[in-house]
Amino acid sequence: MATRVYKLIGMWLITAALSCCGSTETGDGQHIYILDDVKNNQLCGYTKESEWGPLAAEGDSGFTAVVISKKGVPVIVTVIAASEDTTNYDEYTLTADGSAIRLKRDLDDVTDRVSREQIWIIRAGRATKVSEAWSEYQTHKPVEQNRHVSGLNEYPVVVRRSDFPFSALLSDGHPERWPNGKRCVVGNMRALAASAPKLK
């Protein structure tokens, strides 16, 4: 049962990552796909969606990420966290110096059939929520705030590029030089979990 659940989560992660962020090389910039390799305690970056996808589907982390870079500089980082009931999408806008300046956070709860969208502005290392909207899952019809979803643990807000567990991959300005389109570093996504201490 657990294996089946994790495979479903893996497929949700792939679908979510590709729907929100596109795939492979596009006119919008170069894409890097991040895999949380829990078994080997490493985070791996892939330049090809076709190499990353099958591994993400088999993984048991519940986390993945997609990075969009322009001229070797990360400008959009989207972290997707999935469980049996919810999928959380955190889309960060970054500046050239590595500061996060905006977060668009979407949470889908398939059990309660609701979606929540938050916009956060990040200035001088401090994140401030400026808006929150609730809608019916998939139909996007406005609904009242859902107390169950509001009571869920919130994910930490990243304020700088170096806070991402996979920041070493983001700092590499030439992923096109990675052997076989892949590079791994020691680490995991636990720092971004909803139960993790707040980042400072």
C-alpha positions in Angstrom: 0.0 0.0 0.0 2.8 2.4 1.0 4.6 1.7 -2.3 1.5 2.5 -4.3 0.9 5.7 -2.4 4.5 6.9 -3.0 4.2 6.0 -6.7 1.0 8.1 -6.9 2.8 11.0 -5.2 5.6 10.6 -7.6 3.3 10.9 -10.6 1.6 13.9 -9.0 5.0 15.5 -8.6 5.9 15.0 -12.2 2.5 16.3 -13.4 2.7 19.3 -11.1 6.3 20.1 -12.1 5.7 20.0 -15.8 2.4 21.8 -15.7 3.7 24.7 -13.7 7.2 24.9 -15.1 7.4 23.4 -18.6 10.0 20.9 -19.7 13.5 20.8 -21.1 15.0 23.8 -22.9 12.5 26.6 -23.8 12.7 30.1 -25.0 12.0 31.1 -21.4 15.3 29.8 -20.1 17.1 26.7 -19.2 15.3 24.2 -16.9 16.9 22.1 -14.2 15.0 19.3 -12.5 15.8 18.5 -8.9 15.4 15.0 -7.4 15.5 14.2 -3.7 17.4 10.9 -3.6 16.5 9.9 -0.1 18.1 6.5 -0.2 21.5 7.9 -1.0 21.1 11.2 1.0 21.7 13.3 -2.1 20.0 16.0 -4.2 20.5 15.5 -7.9 20.0 18.0 -10.7 19.1 16.9 -14.2 19.1 19.0 -17.4 16.7 16.5 -19.1 13.2 16.0 -18.0 13.2 12.6 -19.6 16.0 11.4 -17.3 14.5 12.9 -14.1 10.9 11.9 -14.7 11.0 8.1 -14.2 13.2 8.5 -11.1 10.9 11.1 -9.5 8.0 8.8 -10.1 9.7 6.0 -8.1 11.0 8.2 -5.4 9.6 8.3 -1.8 10.5 11.9 -0.8 7.3 13.7 -1.8 9.5 16.7 -2.9 10.8 17.9 -6.2 11.9 21.2 -7.7 12.3 22.9 -11.0 14.7 25.8 -11.6 14.5 28.2 -14.6 17.7 30.1 -15.3 18.6 32.8 -17.7 22.2 33.2 -18.8 23.2 30.8 -16.1 21.4 32.8 -13.3 18.4 31.2 -11.5 15.4 33.4 -11.8 12.5 31.1 -10.9 12.6 28.2 -8.4 9.5 26.1 -7.9 9.4 23.6 -5.1 6.6 21.0 -5.1 5.7 19.0 -2.1 3.0 16.3 -2.3 1.3 14.0 0.1 -1.7 11.7 -0.1 -4.1 14.7 0.3 -2.3 17.9 -0.6 0.1 19.3 -3.1 1.9 22.5 -2.3 3.6 24.7 -5.0 6.1 27.3 -4.0 7.2 29.5 -6.9 10.0 31.9 -5.9 11.2 34.8 -8.0 14.9 35.5 -7.5 17.2 38.4 -8.2 20.6 38.1 -9.8 22.3 38.5 -6.4 20.4 35.5 -5.0 17.7 37.3 -3.0 14.1 35.9 -3.1 11.7 38.8 -3.7 8.4 37.1 -4.3 6.7 33.9 -3.4 3.5 32.5 -5.0 2.2 29.7 -2.8 -0.6 27.4 -4.1 -2.0 24.6 -2.0 -4.4 22.0 -3.5 -6.3 19.8 -1.1 -8.0 17.0 -3.1 -9.9 15.6 -0.1 -11.6 18.9 0.8 -11.7 20.0 -2.9 -10.3 23.4 -2.2 -7.3 25.4 -3.4 -5.5 28.3 -1.7 -3.3 30.9 -3.3 -1.0 33.2 -1.3 1.3 35.9 -2.5 4.3 36.9 -0.3 6.6 39.8 -0.8 10.2 39.4 0.5 12.2 42.4 1.5 15.5 42.5 3.5 15.2 38.9 4.5 11.6 39.3 5.8 8.6 37.7 4.2 5.2 39.4 4.3 1.9 37.8 3.1 0.1 40.4 1.0 -2.9 38.3 -0.3 -4.7 35.1 0.1 -7.6 33.7 -2.0 -9.6 30.5 -1.7 -11.3 28.6 -4.6 -12.9 25.3 -5.4 -10.4 22.7 -6.5 -10.0 22.7 -10.3 -13.1 24.9 -11.0 -11.5 28.0 -9.4 -14.9 29.2 -8.1 -14.4 31.4 -5.0 -15.2 29.7 -1.7 -14.9 30.5 2.0 -11.7 29.8 3.9 -11.3 26.1 4.8 -10.5 25.7 8.5 -9.0 22.2 8.0 -6.5 23.4 5.4 -5.8 26.6 7.4 -4.8 24.4 10.3 -2.1 22.5 8.4 1.5 23.2 9.2 2.9 25.9 6.9 6.0 25.3 4.8 9.0 27.5 5.6 9.6 30.6 3.4 13.0 30.8 1.7 14.4 34.3 1.6 17.7 33.8 -0.2 19.0 31.4 -2.8 21.5 29.9 -0.4 18.7 28.7 1.9 17.6 26.1 -0.7 19.0 22.6 0.3 20.1 22.3 -3.4 21.8 25.8 -3.5 25.1 24.2 -4.7 23.3 23.2 -7.9 21.9 26.6 -8.3 25.3 28.2 -8.0 26.7 26.2 -10.9 26.3 28.5 -13.8 27.0 25.8 -16.4 24.8 22.8 -16.0 25.2 22.1 -19.7 28.7 20.8 -18.7 27.4 18.3 -16.2 28.5 14.7 -17.1 25.5 13.0 -18.8 23.4 16.0 -17.8 23.5 15.2 -14.1 25.1 16.5 -10.9 24.5 15.4 -7.3 25.4 16.9 -3.9 25.0 15.6 -0.4 21.7 16.7 1.2 17.9 16.3 1.4 14.8 18.3 1.4 13.9 18.1 5.1 14.7 21.7 5.7 11.7 22.6 3.4 9.2 20.3 5.1 6.2 21.8 6.8 7.4 20.4 10.1 10.8 22.0 9.8 12.0 25.0 11.9 11.5 28.4 10.3 14.4 29.5 8.2 16.3 32.6 9.4 
